[in-house]
Amino acid sequence: MALVEVKELLDSGVHFGHLTRKWDPNMAPYIYMERNGIHIINLYKTAAKLEEASEALAKIAVSGRKILFVATKKQAKDIVSEKAGNVNMPYITERWPGGMLTNFVTIRKAVKKMATIDRMKKDGTFLTLSKKERLQVDRLRAKLEKNLGSISDMTRLPGALFVIDIKREHIAIKEAQKLNIPIFAMVDTNSDPRQVDYVIPANDDASKSIEKILTNVTDAIAEGLAARKAEKDSQDAAKASEASKEVKAEATEAKAETTEAKVETKEAPKAKKAAAPKAVKAKKVAKVADAPIVEAPVVEAPVVEATKEEKE
């Protein structure tokens, strides 16, 4: 993270406070001196606080939560919309809609209404309406876009609030305090810093000063987002490598199984051949054993009668 140079802050007019008669006594620790009836802000403290706030915002960006930028004053509108838009963060530069945080569900309904109107225009339903109804719908869409178009991507409550001029945006500050949302703010000498979690003592009226502070802040957020993306990519790569290892292991197992099957098929005919003569022999033995026993016929000797001569 780039260190903040005091000289750069000085060149941007960050050190100019309000008239001494308009000061808030709680800002005394951040005031360096008084000159020509104007309080001068201590830029060394500004630089330290800006670095602290930038680190905290970078951590919030790494966690994947959104940071809502709030600045409705004329000199800050364009700068905030440009800088916050560059890091894809939501912002409010028109009137703060009451209940934006405390009644977030209703605000989301209004945002969804915008999406519904867009869908009507795409599918041709919009053309079926009468001319008067189309005009009313267009006006409603334009109004919603103006007030809530910049927060259309914010689907849940923000992780932090960054405010320029806390006196002007006191409603936003109170809502964030109710919901315990951390508040980062540029605080001038006429404001009470106790309302803010991360104070950046700075001139909140000059566009150069606002641009300087916002540039540092959005750069830190961009670094946080880059770190988050790199971490996600490394996790995806690790998952992909694990998946490829599993696929390889499965392929190896399948190969081993096919090899075993081939060996078995080769050995089967050999075993059959070896078993064949034994089987034949066993069959012969069985045939011999099963053959019927044939008894030899008894031959009777012929009775020879003695002749007369022999008798005599």
C-alpha positions as CSV (number, residue, x, y, z in Angstrom):
1,M,0.0,0.0,0.0
2,A,1.4,3.4,-1.0
3,L,2.4,5.7,1.8
4,V,0.6,9.1,2.0
5,E,2.9,12.1,1.4
6,V,2.2,15.1,3.6
7,K,3.3,17.4,0.8
8,E,0.7,16.0,-1.6
9,L,-2.0,16.6,1.0
10,L,-0.7,20.1,1.5
11,D,-0.8,20.8,-2.3
12,S,-4.4,19.5,-2.4
13,G,-5.6,21.9,0.3
14,V,-6.5,19.1,2.7
15,H,-5.2,21.2,5.7
16,F,-7.8,24.0,5.4
17,G,-10.5,23.9,8.1
18,H,-13.5,26.1,8.9
19,L,-13.7,29.5,10.6
20,T,-12.6,29.3,14.2
21,R,-16.0,30.4,15.5
22,K,-17.6,27.4,13.7
23,W,-15.3,24.7,15.2
24,D,-16.2,21.7,17.2
25,P,-14.1,21.4,20.4
26,N,-13.8,17.6,19.9
27,M,-11.7,18.2,16.8
28,A,-9.0,20.0,18.9
29,P,-6.5,17.0,18.8
30,Y,-6.5,17.2,15.0
31,I,-6.0,21.0,14.7
32,Y,-2.5,22.3,14.2
33,M,-3.0,26.0,14.5
34,E,-5.2,29.0,13.7
35,R,-4.4,31.4,10.8
36,N,-6.4,34.4,9.7
37,G,-9.4,33.2,11.6
38,I,-9.3,29.7,10.0
39,H,-8.2,26.5,11.7
40,I,-5.4,24.5,10.1
41,I,-5.6,20.7,10.3
42,N,-2.5,18.7,11.3
43,L,-1.6,16.9,8.1
44,Y,0.7,14.4,9.9
45,K,-2.3,13.1,11.8
46,T,-4.4,13.2,8.6
47,A,-1.7,11.0,6.8
48,A,-1.6,8.5,9.7
49,K,-5.4,8.3,10.0
50,L,-5.8,7.9,6.2
51,E,-3.3,5.0,6.2
52,E,-5.2,3.3,9.0
53,A,-8.6,3.8,7.3
54,S,-7.1,2.5,4.0
55,E,-5.8,-0.7,5.6
56,A,-9.2,-1.3,7.2
57,L,-11.1,-0.7,4.0
58,A,-8.7,-3.1,2.1
59,K,-9.5,-5.8,4.6
60,I,-13.2,-5.3,4.1
61,A,-12.7,-5.5,0.4
62,V,-10.7,-8.8,0.8
63,S,-13.6,-10.2,2.8
64,G,-15.9,-9.6,-0.2
65,R,-18.3,-7.1,1.4
66,K,-19.4,-3.9,-0.2
67,I,-18.4,-0.4,0.9
68,L,-21.2,2.2,0.5
69,F,-20.0,5.8,-0.4
70,V,-22.2,8.7,0.6
71,A,-21.7,12.2,-0.7
72,T,-24.7,14.4,-1.7
73,K,-22.9,17.8,-1.7
74,K,-22.4,19.3,-5.2
75,Q,-18.5,19.4,-5.2
76,A,-18.3,15.7,-4.2
77,K,-21.0,14.0,-6.4
78,D,-19.0,13.5,-9.6
79,I,-15.8,12.5,-7.9
80,V,-17.5,9.9,-5.7
81,S,-19.5,8.4,-8.6
82,E,-16.3,8.1,-10.7
83,K,-14.0,6.8,-8.0
84,A,-16.5,4.4,-6.5
85,G,-17.6,3.2,-9.9
86,N,-14.0,2.4,-10.8
87,V,-13.8,-0.1,-7.9
88,N,-17.4,-1.4,-8.5
89,M,-18.7,-0.1,-5.1
90,P,-22.2,1.3,-4.5
91,Y,-22.7,5.0,-3.8
92,I,-25.4,7.5,-3.0
93,T,-24.9,11.0,-4.6
94,E,-28.5,12.1,-4.7
95,R,-30.8,12.6,-1.7
96,W,-30.3,9.9,1.0
97,P,-33.4,7.7,0.9
98,G,-34.7,7.5,4.5
99,G,-34.4,3.9,5.8
100,M,-31.8,3.0,3.2
101,L,-30.1,0.8,5.8
102,T,-32.7,0.3,8.6
103,N,-35.4,-0.6,6.1
104,F,-33.2,-2.2,3.5
105,V,-35.9,-4.8,2.4
106,T,-38.2,-2.0,1.1
107,I,-35.3,-0.4,-0.8
108,R,-34.5,-3.7,-2.4
109,K,-38.2,-3.9,-3.5
110,A,-37.8,-0.6,-5.3
111,V,-34.6,-1.8,-7.0
112,K,-36.4,-5.0,-8.1
113,K,-39.2,-2.8,-9.5
114,M,-36.5,-1.3,-11.8
115,A,-35.6,-4.7,-13.0
116,T,-39.3,-5.6,-13.6
117,I,-39.7,-2.5,-15.8
118,D,-36.6,-3.5,-17.8
119,R,-38.0,-7.0,-18.3
120,M,-41.3,-5.5,-19.5
121,K,-39.4,-3.5,-22.1
122,K,-37.5,-6.6,-23.3
123,D,-40.4,-9.0,-23.6
124,G,-42.8,-6.5,-25.3
125,T,-45.3,-6.1,-22.4
126,F,-44.4,-2.4,-22.1
127,L,-45.8,-1.8,-25.7
128,T,-49.2,-3.2,-24.7
129,L,-49.7,-0.4,-22.2
130,S,-51.5,2.8,-23.1
131,K,-49.5,6.0,-23.9
132,K,-50.2,7.6,-20.6
133,E,-49.2,4.4,-18.6
134,R,-46.0,4.1,-20.6
135,L,-45.1,7.7,-19.8
136,Q,-45.8,7.1,-16.1
137,V,-43.7,3.9,-16.0
138,D,-40.8,5.8,-17.8
139,R,-40.9,8.6,-15.2
140,L,-40.9,6.1,-12.4
141,R,-38.0,4.2,-13.9
142,A,-36.0,7.4,-14.4
143,K,-36.7,8.4,-10.8
144,L,-35.6,5.0,-9.4
145,E,-32.5,5.1,-11.6
146,K,-31.5,8.5,-10.3
147,N,-31.9,7.7,-6.7
148,L,-31.1,3.9,-6.5
149,G,-29.4,3.0,-9.8
150,S,-26.0,3.1,-8.2
151,I,-26.9,0.5,-5.5
152,S,-28.7,-2.0,-7.8
153,D,-25.8,-4.5,-7.3
154,M,-25.9,-4.2,-3.5
155,T,-28.0,-7.3,-2.5
156,R,-27.2,-7.1,1.2
157,L,-26.2,-4.5,3.8
158,P,-22.8,-3.0,3.2
159,G,-19.7,-3.9,5.2
160,A,-18.8,-0.3,5.8
161,L,-20.0,3.3,5.1
162,F,-17.7,6.0,3.7
163,V,-19.1,9.5,4.3
164,I,-18.0,12.9,3.1
165,D,-19.3,15.7,5.4
166,I,-20.9,13.9,8.4
167,K,-22.9,17.0,9.3
168,R,-24.8,16.9,6.0
169,E,-25.2,13.1,6.1
170,H,-26.3,12.8,9.7
171,I,-29.3,10.5,8.8
172,A,-26.9,8.0,7.1
173,I,-24.6,8.1,10.2
174,K,-27.5,7.4,12.6
175,E,-28.7,4.5,10.5
176,A,-25.2,3.0,10.3
177,Q,-24.8,3.4,14.1
178,K,-28.1,1.6,14.8
179,L,-26.9,-1.4,12.7
180,N,-23.3,-1.3,14.0
181,I,-21.9,-0.8,10.5
182,P,-18.4,0.7,10.7
183,I,-18.2,4.4,9.6
184,F,-15.3,5.9,7.7
185,A,-15.5,9.6,7.1
186,M,-13.7,12.8,6.1
187,V,-14.2,15.0,9.1
188,D,-13.8,18.8,9.0
189,T,-13.1,21.1,12.0
190,N,-16.9,21.9,12.3
191,S,-17.9,18.2,12.9
192,D,-17.9,15.9,15.9
193,P,-15.4,13.0,15.3
194,R,-16.9,10.8,18.0
195,Q,-19.7,9.7,15.7
196,V,-17.2,8.1,13.4
197,D,-15.2,4.8,13.8
198,Y,-12.4,5.8,11.4
199,V,-11.8,9.6,11.3
200,I,-9.9,11.2,8.4
201,P,-9.4,14.9,9.5
202,A,-9.6,16.8,6.2
203,N,-11.1,19.6,4.3
204,D,-14.5,18.2,3.0
205,D,-15.5,21.3,1.0
206,A,-12.8,21.5,-1.7
207,S,-13.1,19.2,-4.7
208,K,-9.2,18.8,-4.9
209,S,-9.1,17.7,-1.2
210,I,-12.0,15.2,-1.7
211,E,-10.4,13.8,-4.8
212,K,-7.0,13.3,-3.1
213,I,-8.5,11.4,-0.1
214,L,-10.8,9.3,-2.3
215,T,-8.0,8.4,-4.7
216,N,-6.0,6.9,-1.8
217,V,-9.0,5.1,-0.4
218,T,-10.1,3.6,-3.7
219,D,-6.6,2.5,-4.5
220,A,-6.5,0.6,-1.2
221,I,-9.9,-1.0,-2.0
222,A,-8.7,-2.0,-5.5
223,E,-5.6,-3.7,-3.9
224,G,-7.9,-5.6,-1.5
225,L,-10.1,-6.7,-4.4
226,A,-7.0,-7.8,-6.4
227,A,-5.8,-9.8,-3.4
228,R,-9.2,-11.4,-3.1
229,K,-9.2,-12.4,-6.7
230,A,-5.7,-13.8,-6.5
231,E,-6.7,-15.9,-3.5
232,K,-9.8,-17.2,-5.2
233,D,-7.7,-18.1,-8.3
234,S,-5.2,-20.0,-6.2
235,Q,-8.0,-21.9,-4.5
236,D,-9.6,-22.7,-7.8
237,A,-6.2,-23.9,-9.1
238,A,-5.7,-26.1,-6.0
239,K,-9.2,-27.6,-6.5
240,A,-8.5,-28.2,-10.2
241,S,-5.2,-30.0,-9.4
242,E,-6.9,-32.1,-6.7
243,A,-9.6,-33.0,-9.2
244,S,-7.1,-34.0,-11.8
245,K,-5.2,-36.1,-9.3
246,E,-8.4,-37.9,-8.4
247,V,-9.1,-38.5,-12.1
248,K,-5.6,-39.9,-12.6
249,A,-5.9,-42.2,-9.6
250,E,-9.2,-43.5,-10.9
251,A,-7.7,-44.0,-14.4
252,T,-4.8,-45.9,-12.8
253,E,-7.2,-48.1,-10.8
254,A,-9.2,-48.8,-13.9
255,K,-6.1,-49.7,-15.8
256,A,-5.0,-52.1,-13.1
257,E,-8.4,-53.8,-13.1
258,T,-8.3,-54.2,-16.9
259,T,-4.8,-55.7,-16.7
260,E,-5.9,-58.2,-14.0
261,A,-8.9,-59.1,-16.2
262,K,-6.6,-59.7,-19.2
263,V,-4.3,-61.9,-17.1
264,E,-7.2,-63.9,-15.9
265,T,-8.5,-64.4,-19.4
266,K,-5.1,-65.6,-20.5
267,E,-4.7,-68.1,-17.6
268,A,-8.2,-69.5,-18.0
269,P,-7.6,-71.6,-21.2
270,K,-4.3,-73.0,-19.8
271,A,-6.0,-74.1,-16.7
272,K,-8.7,-75.7,-18.9
273,K,-6.1,-77.6,-20.9
274,A,-4.3,-78.8,-17.7
275,A,-7.6,-79.9,-16.2
276,A,-8.8,-81.7,-19.5
277,P,-6.6,-84.9,-19.2
278,K,-7.4,-85.2,-15.5
279,A,-11.1,-85.0,-16.3
280,V,-10.8,-87.6,-19.1
281,K,-8.9,-90.0,-16.7
282,A,-11.6,-89.4,-14.0
283,K,-14.3,-90.1,-16.6
284,K,-12.6,-93.4,-17.6
285,V,-12.2,-94.5,-13.9
286,A,-15.8,-93.6,-13.4
287,K,-16.9,-95.7,-16.4
288,V,-14.9,-98.7,-15.2
289,A,-16.3,-98.3,-11.7
290,D,-19.9,-98.1,-13.1
291,A,-19.5,-101.1,-15.6
292,P,-21.7,-104.1,-14.6
293,I,-20.0,-107.2,-13.2
294,V,-20.5,-110.2,-15.6
295,E,-20.5,-113.6,-13.9
296,A,-18.8,-116.4,-15.7
297,P,-21.2,-119.3,-16.7
298,V,-20.7,-122.6,-14.7
299,V,-19.8,-125.4,-17.2
300,E,-21.0,-128.8,-16.0
301,A,-18.7,-131.7,-16.9
302,P,-20.4,-134.4,-19.1
303,V,-21.3,-137.6,-17.4
304,V,-19.7,-140.4,-19.4
305,E,-21.4,-143.8,-18.9
306,A,-19.1,-146.8,-18.6
307,T,-19.3,-149.3,-21.4
308,K,-20.3,-152.9,-20.8
309,E,-16.8,-154.1,-21.2
310,E,-15.6,-151.8,-18.6
311,K,-18.4,-152.9,-16.3
312,E,-17.4,-156.5,-16.7
